[in-house]
Amino acid sequence: AATAPVESICLHLRNDTIERTVNLDDNSKEYEIQDLSPDTDYEVKVRQENRVGHGREASSKFRTNACCSAPSSLSCAFASTMHVELRWLRPKQIGNETTRDQHQQRREAIERFETLLHVEELRTDMEEAVKILELPDAIAAQTAPRVCQWPAGTWAEDKDGTITVRLGSLRPDTAYCLENLCAVNSMGKGNPAKPLTFWTIPQTPRVAAVRVRHGSVFVALSQTGGVAVQEYDIEVCKKSFDDTKQSFRLPQSQLCIPFARERVASGNPSGGPSTPTTSATSAYSEIPVPFDAMPAVEVDETHVIQLRAKNPGGWSEWSKSFETVAIARQQGAEQTHAALLQAIDSRKIDRLTRLLEEVQGLEFSDNRHVKHAAELLEELEAVQHELDVAIEARDPEALRI
């Protein structure tokens, strides 16, 4: 009798929880089974079929590899303003410990490490932090985790199994949280490591100016380092004499409200309407240092100032050296005196009030302008009061509304 041709091949897969049947073409030689569970025993049976019936089954049992165990000892080994180095111990199990790679086409290995990175909630009452958190881009950055991956060959591994990777494109002076770090093998993602919170260090501070007032040297900063800075380290020395260096550790809470340095440029001193007048104000935060602790120098010598900032992630780089003429008790007197004369010309109450506060504690060879400014301020405040009374008397009902 003639043999009936094979019409199809039936593949049956089962384990303790599922069963799956697949019908293949009669000329199929192999079939790849997808979506198998890790570390699981399976049995597969194959038989040929035609219109007459089915033939005898061929069966085989196998066990899939497991997922990797969790990396351990996750830590931040080094931090800068924009990148960090992370370290952890290689997973103790990579998944083939039970199967010994039986039925595997290639030996099991870690294909990549993968994790989620997001900005940790910034807990600070500083005004600058509030402004940052109000920005749409900053809010989006906090709500959208970043997937970070390191494929095989992109990490360094020591003999003891310590793995080191670089994580870049970070923001300075920012807290980050690393979650779900795991090794990925042929069976998928392994068990995650414990979360890690780390900080990037502050930006390098920048010194903008120095002034002396009420027995303190106020160091003005055009860059404070960031909103999460906790401490400053300031060094002052005589130029070219490091042995005169004095160090000051100051908490961030001593950072003062910005002071204004006014620059007015005018092409027409008479203030005529046809001549444009430009006014710009630059506000810097200040940190005070005791004047009596300054290294002693002669009048014609130079002081050099450097500082760095610290947050929970560590210290920033030292700032660029700022050189200033010998710091004296009258530091900034000439600039303040010039600003006071401009305030007298402008006849504005708020500017006069602020600058009269600035000149307190400064000694001038000629105090006439200070007395004149005080008298002018008194007159302007009296006129302003009379004007307010006249306006209220003219239309009291409208004011009540």
C-alpha positions in Angstrom: 0.0 0.0 0.0 1.2 3.5 -0.8 2.2 5.8 2.1 0.0 8.9 2.6 2.0 12.1 2.4 2.5 14.2 5.5 0.2 17.2 5.5 1.2 19.0 8.8 3.3 18.8 11.9 1.7 19.2 15.3 3.9 20.7 18.1 2.5 20.5 21.7 4.2 22.4 24.6 3.2 22.0 28.2 4.3 22.6 31.8 2.6 22.5 35.1 0.5 25.6 34.4 0.0 26.0 30.6 -0.5 24.0 27.4 0.1 25.3 23.9 -0.4 23.6 20.5 1.0 24.8 17.2 0.4 23.4 13.7 3.4 23.7 11.4 3.9 23.2 7.6 4.8 19.6 6.6 8.3 20.7 5.5 9.2 22.5 8.8 12.6 21.5 10.2 12.7 23.7 13.3 10.5 26.1 15.3 11.5 28.8 17.8 9.2 28.9 20.9 8.8 32.4 22.2 7.7 33.9 25.6 8.9 31.0 27.8 9.1 31.6 31.5 12.5 31.6 33.2 13.7 28.8 35.4 10.8 26.5 34.3 10.5 22.8 33.2 8.8 22.2 29.9 7.9 19.2 27.8 7.5 19.4 24.1 6.0 16.7 21.8 6.0 16.6 18.0 4.1 14.4 15.6 3.3 14.2 11.9 -0.3 14.3 10.7 -2.3 13.7 7.5 -5.9 12.9 6.6 -5.6 9.4 7.8 -4.4 10.3 11.3 -1.2 11.1 13.2 2.0 9.2 13.6 4.0 8.4 16.7 5.2 11.3 19.0 8.7 12.4 19.6 9.1 14.1 23.0 11.7 16.0 24.9 12.0 17.8 28.2 14.0 20.8 29.0 14.5 23.6 31.5 14.9 27.3 30.7 17.6 29.4 32.2 16.8 31.6 35.2 17.0 35.4 35.2 20.0 37.0 36.9 20.1 37.6 40.6 20.2 41.2 41.8 23.4 43.3 41.7 24.6 44.2 45.2 26.5 47.0 46.9 25.3 49.7 44.6 27.1 53.0 45.3 28.2 56.3 43.9 32.0 56.2 43.7 32.6 59.6 42.2 30.5 62.7 41.5 31.0 65.8 39.4 28.6 68.5 38.3 27.4 66.6 35.2 28.4 62.9 35.6 28.9 60.3 38.3 30.6 56.9 38.5 28.5 54.0 39.8 29.7 50.8 41.2 28.1 47.5 42.1 29.0 43.8 42.5 28.2 41.5 39.6 25.1 39.3 40.2 26.1 36.0 41.8 23.8 34.0 39.5 23.6 34.7 35.8 20.9 32.1 35.1 22.6 28.9 33.9 23.6 27.5 37.3 20.9 24.7 37.1 20.8 24.0 33.4 24.5 24.2 32.8 23.5 25.7 29.4 22.0 22.4 28.3 20.0 22.9 25.0 21.5 26.4 24.8 22.9 27.5 21.4 25.4 29.7 23.3 26.5 30.2 26.8 24.4 32.4 29.0 25.8 35.9 29.7 24.7 39.3 30.8 23.7 41.2 27.8 23.3 44.6 29.5 22.6 46.4 32.7 19.5 48.6 32.9 18.0 51.0 35.4 15.6 53.9 35.8 16.8 57.4 36.8 14.7 60.3 38.0 15.2 63.5 39.9 14.6 63.2 43.6 12.1 65.6 45.1 14.0 68.8 46.0 13.1 69.7 49.6 14.2 73.3 50.2 12.6 76.5 51.2 14.9 78.7 49.2 13.2 81.1 46.8 15.5 79.9 44.0 14.3 76.4 44.4 10.7 77.4 44.2 11.4 79.2 40.9 13.2 76.1 39.5 10.3 73.8 40.4 7.8 76.2 38.8 9.5 75.8 35.4 7.6 73.4 33.1 10.8 71.8 31.8 12.0 71.1 35.4 8.6 69.5 36.3 8.6 67.4 33.2 12.2 66.2 34.0 11.1 65.1 37.5 8.0 63.2 36.3 9.6 61.4 33.4 12.1 58.7 34.4 15.1 58.2 32.2 16.0 54.7 31.1 19.7 54.0 31.3 21.4 51.0 29.7 25.0 49.8 29.6 25.5 47.0 27.0 28.2 44.4 27.4 31.6 45.9 26.7 30.7 49.4 28.0 31.5 48.7 31.7 34.7 48.0 33.5 35.0 44.9 35.7 37.6 44.1 38.4 38.7 40.7 39.4 36.5 40.7 42.5 33.4 41.3 40.3 33.1 45.0 40.9 31.5 46.7 38.0 32.1 50.4 37.3 30.0 52.5 34.8 29.7 56.2 33.9 26.4 58.0 34.0 26.4 61.4 32.3 24.2 64.3 31.1 23.2 65.2 34.7 22.4 68.6 36.2 24.7 70.2 38.8 23.6 70.3 42.5 20.8 67.9 42.0 19.6 64.8 43.9 18.8 61.7 41.7 17.3 58.4 42.5 18.4 55.2 40.7 15.8 52.4 40.8 15.4 48.9 39.4 19.0 48.4 38.5 19.2 44.8 37.0 21.2 42.6 34.7 19.5 41.4 31.5 20.2 38.0 30.0 18.5 35.9 27.4 15.5 35.4 29.7 15.0 39.1 30.3 15.4 41.4 33.2 16.8 40.0 36.4 16.0 40.9 40.0 16.5 44.6 40.9 19.0 46.0 43.3 18.1 48.3 46.1 17.4 52.0 45.1 20.3 54.5 45.4 20.0 58.2 46.0 23.0 60.3 45.0 23.9 64.0 44.4 25.8 65.8 41.8 28.2 68.4 43.3 27.5 72.1 43.2 28.7 74.4 40.4 32.0 76.2 41.0 31.2 79.5 42.8 32.4 82.8 41.3 33.5 85.8 43.3 32.2 89.1 41.8 33.2 91.8 44.3 34.4 92.5 47.8 33.2 95.2 50.2 33.7 96.0 53.9 30.9 97.1 56.2 30.3 97.0 60.0 33.5 94.9 60.7 32.8 92.2 58.1 34.2 91.5 54.7 31.2 90.8 52.3 32.2 88.5 49.5 29.8 88.9 46.6 29.0 85.8 44.5 27.8 85.9 40.9 27.5 82.1 41.2 26.6 80.6 44.5 27.0 77.0 43.5 23.3 76.0 43.6 20.1 76.0 45.7 21.1 72.9 47.7 24.5 74.2 49.0 24.9 73.7 52.7 28.3 75.1 53.5 31.1 77.3 52.1 34.8 77.0 52.5 36.6 80.4 52.0 40.3 80.9 51.8 42.0 84.4 52.0 45.7 85.0 51.7 48.3 87.6 50.8 49.2 87.2 47.1 52.2 85.0 46.6 52.3 84.1 50.3 50.3 80.9 50.9 51.6 80.7 54.5 49.4 83.7 55.4 46.2 81.8 54.3 43.2 82.0 56.6 40.3 79.5 56.2 36.6 80.1 57.0 33.9 77.4 57.1 30.5 79.1 56.9 27.0 77.6 56.7 24.8 78.6 53.7 22.4 80.2 56.2 24.9 83.1 56.4 24.5 83.9 52.7 23.0 87.4 52.7 20.2 89.0 50.6 21.7 90.3 47.3 23.0 93.8 47.3 22.6 96.1 44.3 25.5 97.6 42.4 24.2 100.4 40.2 25.8 101.6 37.0 24.2 104.6 35.3 25.5 105.8 31.9 24.1 109.0 30.5 25.0 111.0 27.5 23.4 114.2 28.9 24.1 115.1 32.6 21.3 117.6 32.5 18.8 114.9 32.0 17.2 116.4 28.9 14.4 114.4 27.3 16.2 113.9 24.0 19.2 112.0 25.6 18.6 108.3 26.5 19.7 107.2 29.9 20.5 103.5 30.6 20.4 102.0 34.0 21.3 98.4 34.9 21.3 96.7 38.2 23.2 93.4 39.0 22.2 91.7 42.2 24.7 89.3 43.9 24.4 87.2 47.0 27.0 87.9 49.7 28.7 85.9 52.4 30.3 87.7 55.4 33.8 87.0 56.7 35.2 88.6 59.9 37.4 91.6 59.0 39.7 91.1 62.0 40.6 87.6 60.8 41.9 88.9 57.4 45.6 88.2 56.7 47.6 91.4 57.4 48.9 93.2 54.3 50.3 96.6 53.4 48.1 99.2 51.7 49.7 98.6 48.3 49.5 94.8 48.5 46.9 92.3 47.3 44.5 89.9 48.9 43.5 86.7 47.1 40.2 85.0 47.7 39.0 81.5 46.8 36.0 79.5 47.9 34.1 76.3 47.2 30.6 75.1 48.0 29.4 71.8 49.5 26.0 70.0 49.2 25.1 66.4 50.3 27.1 65.1 47.3 30.4 66.8 48.3 32.5 69.8 47.6 32.7 71.7 44.3 35.9 72.7 42.6 37.7 75.7 44.0 36.7 79.0 42.4 39.0 81.0 40.3 41.3 83.2 42.4 39.8 86.7 42.9 42.4 89.4 43.5 41.5 92.6 45.3 43.5 95.5 46.6 44.3 95.2 50.3 41.0 94.8 52.1 40.5 97.8 54.4 37.7 99.1 56.6 36.8 101.7 53.9 36.5 99.0 51.2 33.7 100.2 48.8 33.4 103.7 50.2 34.1 105.4 46.9 31.6 103.3 45.0 28.9 103.9 47.7 29.7 107.6 47.7 29.2 107.8 43.9 26.0 105.9 44.1 24.8 108.3 46.8 25.4 111.3 44.6 23.4 109.7 41.8 20.6 109.0 44.2 20.5 112.7 45.3 20.2 113.7 41.6 17.4 111.2 41.0 15.5 112.4 44.1 13.9 109.0 44.6 12.9 108.1 48.1 13.7 104.3 47.8 17.2 104.8 46.5 18.1 107.4 49.1 16.8 105.2 51.9 18.8 102.2 50.8 22.0 104.1 50.2 21.8 105.9 53.5 21.7 102.5 55.1 24.7 101.4 53.0 26.9 104.3 54.2 26.3 103.6 57.9 29.6 102.5 59.4 31.7 104.2 56.6 33.8 107.2 57.3 34.1 109.9 54.7 36.5 112.8 54.7 33.6 115.0 53.8 30.1 114.1 55.2 28.3 117.0 53.5 26.7 114.8 50.9 25.5 112.3 53.5 23.9 115.1 55.5 22.4 116.6 52.4 21.0 113.2 51.4 19.4 112.8 54.8 17.8 116.2 54.7 16.6 115.7 51.1 15.1 112.4 52.1 13.2 114.0 55.0 11.9 116.7 52.6 10.8 114.2 50.0 9.0 112.1 52.5 7.2 115.1 53.9 6.1 116.1 50.3 5.0 112.6 49.6 2.9 112.6 52.8 1.3 115.9 51.8 0.5 114.6 48.4 -1.1 111.5 49.7 -3.3 113.5 52.1 -4.3 115.9 49.3 -5.3 113.0 47.0 -7.4 111.3 49.7 -9.1 114.7 50.5 -9.9 115.2 46.9 -11.6 111.9 46.2 -12.2 109.9 49.4 -15.1 107.9 48.1 -13.1 106.5 45.2 -10.4 105.4 47.6 -12.8 103.5 49.7 -14.2 101.7 46.7 
